Amino acid sequence: MQMKTVIGILFTLLIILSCSKEDSFVLDNDSNPEIPFFIPTDFPALNTTVKDNRPTKYGVELGEKLFNEKRFSGNNTISCASCHNPSLAFSDGKMQAIGIEGRVGLRNTPPLQNLAFMKFYNWDGNILELEKQPLVPIITHEEMNSSILEVIRKIGDDSDYKDLFQKAFGEGGITPDRIYRSIAQYEYTLISANSKYDRVKRNEGERFTAEEERGYTTFKTKCASCHGTELFTDQSFRNVGFPMNPNPEEAGRGRVTGRQADQMAFRVPSLRNAAYTAPYGSFGQFPTLRSVLDYFDKGVLDAENLDSILKENGNRIPLTEQEKLAIIAFIGTLSDPTFIGK
């Protein structure tokens, strides 16, 4: 058995053991009411795990506090919010994530939005339940380089945390499962659905400009095959022939499945709030939206598993100058200023 496979199995077991179902109780009563869940019109169904971890008043308050807690990192310098900046739609503006001691991660930091409706998390979809995500950055060498037991040791005597954990979960103290669940509760509330596009669709008195309207028309014929649904991603994994990460550890979805057909395939990103989340690509290959469109127009890298849409069009998406400008104008309508003010 290869070493990477062994490490992968051990890592999976560690996640399972740290997320024991025995500690899944959430205190939900008059003193800790469930937060009404806003589901925008025409959004996909909620992720099936949300129903078992519905956001509550104190669960979300605790999760947000933990999200900003720098003691999660080995040297107390990095929090979740260090890479997921609310003003950048919870991205970081860097090509690749920068963790403890300036260590450079493998991939670009994805924005955090509408996570309650996602079926997969991370660029390669290796996480299916949001509650299992927080452990990954905590233990990763290039990110926080710590352990969940070390995190609990650091915050265990903090009176504010003791109070919040009791309000959110009742007796039982601070546990790994409660940490993960409260962070997920907070992240479930990060719903973005108040862009100009949304307001136009809801007939709230706004209209697209002529350029935005042209962009929307072009988008539906040139882009919506991948960036479909009201999330502006179909949540599929595709090899679209982007410049490849030189790191030999990268294989895209293939790192998860081991299938050749998934090599260098990545989850299609949502285009909501894309104006705030440059650079683009799995490791920040593209500094601007224009550079992405230029690349598709000129022709992408060939691959045996290149997406069929590209193969059928000579490994490119042909776009005129006017179409590129119009698409960028339309993508701008997906910006949600109220969301980045969270």
Secondary structure, 3 states (H helix, E strand, C coil): CCHHHHHHHHHHHHHHHHCCHHHCCCCCCCCCCECCCCCCCCCCCCCCCHHHCCCEHHHHHHHHHHHCCHHHCCCCCCCHHHHCEHHHCCECCCCCCECHHHCECCCCCCCCCCHHHCCCECCCCCECCHHHCCHHHHHCCCCCCCCHHHHHHHHCCCHHHHHHHHHHHCCCCCCHHHHHHHHHHHHHCCCCCCCHHHHHHCCCCCCCCHHHHHHHHHHHHHCCCCCCCCCCCCCCEEECCCCCCCCCCCCECHHHHCCHHHCCEEECCCCCCHHHCCCECCCCCECCHHHHHHHHHHCCCCCCCECHHHHCCCCCCCCCHHHHHHHHHHHHCCCCHHHHCC
